[in-house]
């Protein structure tokens, strides 16, 4: 009789309960945070199998897939996340970032994602910066709109202001606003913990245009110390 009761207890309580999707999500995020992207991918895939309409799972699986080099599948996941939850502006932000990082899709699509976030007031200063940088670097001559975005980004930047000034300095330089460019590039160099090496190169160019030859020479020397492989700055003199 006792053996029978023991077998009954084992039968009733021996099967482990199925793990919930919330636990799987948290474990996947933890593995992602430890850079275990393949493990995170497995966890998030389980979530999508158990709850196919959980948009957050597709977002995180897309990020994990991207880290694993599966960028096409990653974008499909990010698209699916937005399809399931089109009012979540964080999803548009991540899709725009991933498009920029992985070089997937066209520039207009990336700008559209950042614009969606801006229009819905989701971290607008960050997205003004991203959109302005894209307009400045990758489009043909849309410098005025780039400057308008970067002005807003710098005004609201807080501790990140000196870094954003580097990009605004480049746009001002291209627009021949050399005094403004000098101000931005100098602040970037002085206040950013790790300034861009090219900040000295561009500031040297700007100083030349402002007839500050000695300052320009000093900037060019500093740049060549940081980038000895460059050997020359003749193209900027």
C-alpha positions as CSV (number, residue, x, y, z in Angstrom):
1,X,0.0,0.0,0.0
2,X,2.8,2.4,0.9
3,X,4.5,1.7,-2.4
4,X,1.3,2.5,-4.2
5,X,0.9,5.8,-2.4
6,X,4.5,6.7,-3.2
7,X,3.9,6.0,-6.9
8,X,0.7,8.0,-6.9
9,X,2.6,11.0,-5.4
10,X,5.3,10.8,-8.0
11,X,2.8,10.6,-10.8
12,X,0.9,13.6,-9.5
13,X,3.8,15.9,-8.7
14,X,6.7,14.6,-10.7
15,X,6.1,16.6,-13.9
16,X,7.7,20.0,-13.8
17,X,5.3,22.9,-14.5
18,X,5.7,24.5,-17.9
19,X,7.9,27.6,-17.6
20,X,5.9,30.9,-18.2
21,X,6.7,33.3,-20.9
22,X,7.5,36.1,-18.4
23,X,10.3,34.0,-16.9
24,X,11.6,33.1,-20.4
25,X,11.6,36.8,-21.3
26,X,13.6,37.8,-18.2
27,X,16.1,35.0,-18.7
28,X,16.5,35.9,-22.3
29,X,17.2,39.6,-21.4
30,X,19.7,38.4,-18.8
31,X,21.5,36.3,-21.3
32,X,21.5,39.2,-23.8
33,X,23.0,41.4,-21.1
34,X,25.8,38.9,-20.6
35,X,26.5,39.0,-24.4
36,X,25.2,35.4,-24.7
37,X,23.3,36.3,-27.8
38,X,22.7,32.7,-29.1
39,X,21.3,31.7,-25.7
40,X,19.1,34.8,-25.6
41,X,17.9,33.9,-29.1
42,X,16.8,30.5,-27.9
43,X,14.8,32.0,-25.0
44,X,13.0,34.6,-27.1
45,X,12.2,32.0,-29.7
46,X,10.5,29.9,-27.0
47,X,8.4,33.0,-26.1
48,X,7.3,33.6,-29.7
49,X,6.3,29.9,-29.9
50,X,4.3,30.0,-26.6
51,X,2.8,33.5,-27.2
52,X,3.0,34.4,-30.9
53,X,1.5,37.9,-30.3
54,X,3.9,39.1,-27.7
55,X,5.5,42.0,-29.6
56,X,8.3,42.5,-27.1
57,X,9.6,39.0,-27.8
58,X,10.1,39.8,-31.5
59,X,11.9,43.0,-30.6
60,X,14.4,41.3,-28.4
61,X,14.8,38.3,-30.7
62,X,15.5,40.7,-33.5
63,X,18.2,42.4,-31.5
64,X,19.7,39.0,-30.6
65,X,19.6,37.9,-34.2
66,X,21.3,41.0,-35.3
67,X,24.1,40.4,-32.8
68,X,24.5,36.9,-34.2
69,X,24.8,38.3,-37.7
70,X,21.4,37.2,-38.8
71,X,20.4,40.7,-39.9
72,X,17.7,39.9,-42.5
73,X,15.9,37.7,-40.0
74,X,16.4,40.4,-37.3
75,X,14.7,43.0,-39.4
76,X,11.8,40.7,-40.0
77,X,11.4,40.3,-36.3
78,X,11.5,44.1,-35.7
79,X,8.9,44.6,-38.5
80,X,6.7,42.0,-36.8
81,X,7.1,43.7,-33.4
82,X,5.8,47.0,-34.9
83,X,3.0,45.1,-36.7
84,X,1.8,43.7,-33.4
85,X,2.2,46.9,-31.4
86,X,2.3,49.9,-33.8
87,X,1.9,52.5,-31.0
88,X,5.1,51.5,-29.2
89,X,7.6,54.2,-30.2
90,X,10.5,52.3,-28.7
91,X,10.1,49.7,-31.5
92,X,10.5,52.4,-34.2
93,X,13.5,53.7,-32.4
94,X,15.2,50.3,-32.3
95,X,14.4,49.6,-35.9
96,X,15.9,52.8,-37.0
97,X,19.0,52.1,-34.9
98,X,19.3,48.6,-36.3
99,X,18.9,49.8,-39.9
100,X,21.7,52.3,-39.3
101,X,24.0,49.8,-37.6
102,X,23.5,46.9,-40.0
103,X,23.1,49.0,-43.2
104,X,19.7,47.4,-44.0
105,X,17.0,49.2,-45.9
106,X,17.2,52.6,-47.5
107,X,17.9,55.9,-45.8
108,X,14.3,57.2,-46.2
109,X,13.0,54.2,-44.1
110,X,15.5,54.9,-41.3
111,X,14.6,58.6,-41.2
112,X,10.9,57.7,-41.2
113,X,11.4,55.6,-38.1
114,X,13.2,58.4,-36.3
115,X,10.6,60.9,-37.5
116,X,7.8,58.7,-36.1
117,X,9.5,58.8,-32.7
118,X,9.9,62.6,-32.9
119,X,6.3,63.2,-34.0
120,X,5.1,61.1,-31.0
121,X,7.5,62.9,-28.6
122,X,9.4,59.7,-27.7
123,X,12.9,60.9,-26.6
124,X,12.9,63.6,-29.2
125,X,16.3,65.1,-28.5
126,X,18.0,61.7,-29.2
127,X,16.1,61.2,-32.4
128,X,16.7,64.8,-33.6
129,X,20.4,64.0,-33.2
130,X,20.2,60.7,-35.1
131,X,18.0,62.1,-37.9
132,X,20.2,65.2,-38.1
133,X,23.4,63.1,-38.3
134,X,21.9,61.0,-41.1
135,X,20.8,64.0,-43.1
136,X,24.3,65.6,-42.7
137,X,26.3,62.5,-43.6
138,X,24.3,60.4,-46.0
139,X,22.0,62.7,-48.0
140,X,22.9,65.1,-50.8
141,X,22.9,68.6,-49.5
142,X,20.1,68.5,-46.9
143,X,22.3,70.5,-44.6
144,X,19.7,73.1,-43.5
145,X,17.4,70.4,-42.2
146,X,20.3,68.6,-40.6
147,X,21.3,71.8,-38.8
148,X,17.7,72.4,-37.6
149,X,17.6,68.9,-36.1
150,X,21.1,69.2,-34.5
151,X,20.3,72.6,-33.0
152,X,17.4,70.9,-31.2
153,X,19.5,67.9,-30.2
154,X,22.3,70.1,-28.8
155,X,19.9,72.3,-26.9
156,X,18.4,69.3,-25.0
157,X,21.5,67.2,-24.8
158,X,22.7,67.7,-21.2
159,X,25.9,65.7,-20.6
160,X,26.0,64.5,-24.2
161,X,26.1,68.1,-25.6
162,X,29.9,68.2,-26.5
163,X,29.6,64.9,-28.5
164,X,26.6,66.3,-30.4
165,X,28.4,69.5,-31.1
166,X,31.0,67.6,-33.1
167,X,28.3,66.7,-35.7
168,X,26.8,70.2,-35.6
169,X,30.3,71.6,-36.1
170,X,30.7,69.5,-39.3
171,X,27.4,70.8,-40.7
172,X,28.3,74.4,-39.8
173,X,31.6,73.9,-41.6
174,X,29.9,72.6,-44.7
175,X,27.6,75.6,-44.6
176,X,30.6,77.9,-44.3
177,X,29.7,79.0,-40.8
178,X,33.3,78.8,-39.7
179,X,32.9,80.7,-36.5
180,X,30.0,78.5,-35.4
181,X,32.0,75.4,-36.5
182,X,35.0,76.5,-34.5
183,X,32.9,77.0,-31.4
184,X,31.3,73.5,-31.7
185,X,34.5,71.7,-32.5
186,X,36.4,73.4,-29.7
187,X,33.8,72.5,-27.2
188,X,33.8,68.9,-28.3
189,X,37.6,68.7,-28.0
190,X,37.7,70.4,-24.6
191,X,34.7,68.7,-22.9
192,X,34.4,65.2,-24.4
193,X,36.3,62.5,-22.6
194,X,37.3,60.9,-25.8
195,X,37.0,63.4,-28.7
196,X,36.9,62.3,-32.3
197,X,40.4,62.4,-33.8
198,X,39.1,64.1,-36.8
199,X,37.9,67.0,-34.6
200,X,41.4,68.4,-34.7
201,X,41.6,67.9,-38.5
202,X,38.3,69.8,-39.1
203,X,39.1,72.5,-36.6
204,X,42.4,73.0,-38.4
205,X,40.6,73.5,-41.7
206,X,38.2,75.9,-40.0
207,X,41.0,77.9,-38.4
208,X,42.6,78.2,-41.9
209,X,39.4,79.6,-43.2
210,X,39.4,82.1,-40.4
211,X,43.0,83.2,-41.2
212,X,44.3,81.6,-38.0
213,X,47.3,79.9,-39.6
214,X,49.2,79.2,-36.3
215,X,46.2,77.6,-34.7
216,X,45.5,75.6,-37.8
217,X,49.1,74.2,-37.9
218,X,48.8,73.2,-34.2
219,X,45.5,71.4,-34.9
220,X,47.0,69.6,-37.9
221,X,50.0,68.5,-35.9
222,X,47.8,67.2,-33.1
223,X,45.7,65.3,-35.6
224,X,48.8,63.6,-37.2
225,X,50.0,62.6,-33.8
226,X,46.7,60.8,-33.2
227,X,46.5,59.4,-36.7
228,X,50.1,58.9,-37.9
229,X,49.0,56.7,-40.8
230,X,47.4,59.8,-42.3
231,X,50.9,61.2,-43.0
232,X,49.6,64.4,-44.5
233,X,46.7,66.9,-44.2
234,X,47.4,68.6,-47.6
235,X,43.9,68.0,-48.7
236,X,42.6,70.3,-45.9
237,X,45.1,73.2,-46.4
